[in-house]
Amino acid sequence: MKGLISMYYNEKRKAITAKYVKTHLDDIKIRVPKGQREKLKAIASEMGMSMNQMFIKAVEEYIEKNYKPEAESETD
């Protein structure tokens, strides 16, 4: 019986997670040279985060440092 309960829980949890992902998240696919994925995964792990977290943080930091909306740059 225990195996049956854990199987149900896993399937239920999987369905709940899939629904959350579908309604709250967007996918962005990136391509990297062969072998780079494992290197990036190891670096992210050393930093205590997932690759997804690392990429989001890197993009946010890049935008913060480099993005200047047109309205701001016209007044400079």
C-alpha positions as CSV (number, residue, x, y, z in Angstrom):
1,M,0.0,0.0,0.0
2,K,2.9,2.4,0.8
3,G,4.2,2.2,-2.7
4,L,0.8,2.9,-4.1
5,I,0.5,6.1,-2.0
6,S,3.9,7.4,-2.9
7,M,3.2,6.7,-6.6
8,Y,-0.1,8.6,-6.4
9,Y,1.6,11.5,-4.6
10,N,4.4,11.7,-7.2
11,E,1.9,11.7,-10.0
12,K,-0.3,14.3,-8.3
13,R,2.7,16.5,-7.5
14,K,3.9,16.2,-11.1
15,A,0.5,17.3,-12.4
16,I,0.4,20.3,-9.9
17,T,3.9,21.3,-10.9
18,A,3.1,21.1,-14.7
19,K,0.0,23.2,-14.2
20,Y,2.1,25.8,-12.3
21,V,4.8,25.9,-15.0
22,K,2.2,26.3,-17.7
23,T,0.3,29.2,-16.1
24,H,3.2,31.1,-14.4
25,L,6.4,30.6,-16.4
26,D,7.7,31.2,-20.0
27,D,10.4,29.1,-21.6
28,I,13.5,30.5,-23.3
29,K,15.8,28.1,-25.0
30,I,19.5,28.9,-25.5
31,R,22.2,27.0,-27.4
32,V,25.8,26.7,-26.3
33,P,28.8,25.0,-27.8
34,K,29.2,21.3,-27.1
35,G,30.7,20.7,-23.7
36,Q,29.8,24.2,-22.4
37,R,26.6,23.0,-20.8
38,E,28.4,20.8,-18.3
39,K,30.9,23.6,-17.5
40,L,28.1,26.1,-16.9
41,K,26.2,23.5,-14.8
42,A,29.3,23.0,-12.6
43,I,29.9,26.7,-12.2
44,A,26.3,27.3,-11.2
45,S,26.5,24.4,-8.7
46,E,29.7,25.9,-7.2
47,M,27.8,29.1,-6.8
48,G,25.0,27.3,-5.0
49,M,22.3,27.8,-7.7
50,S,20.8,26.2,-10.7
51,M,21.8,27.1,-14.2
52,N,18.4,28.8,-14.6
53,Q,19.0,30.9,-11.5
54,M,22.5,31.8,-12.7
55,F,21.3,32.8,-16.2
56,I,18.4,34.9,-14.8
57,K,20.8,36.7,-12.4
58,A,23.4,37.3,-15.1
59,V,20.8,38.7,-17.5
60,E,19.3,41.0,-14.8
61,E,22.8,42.2,-13.9
62,Y,23.7,42.8,-17.5
63,I,20.5,44.8,-18.1
64,E,21.0,46.8,-15.0
65,K,24.5,47.9,-16.0
66,N,23.9,48.3,-19.7
67,Y,20.3,49.1,-20.6
68,K,19.3,52.7,-21.0
69,P,15.8,53.3,-22.2
70,E,15.5,55.7,-25.2
71,A,13.6,58.3,-23.1
72,E,16.6,58.5,-20.8
73,S,19.3,58.6,-23.5
74,E,17.5,61.4,-25.4
75,T,17.8,63.7,-22.4
76,D,21.5,63.0,-21.9
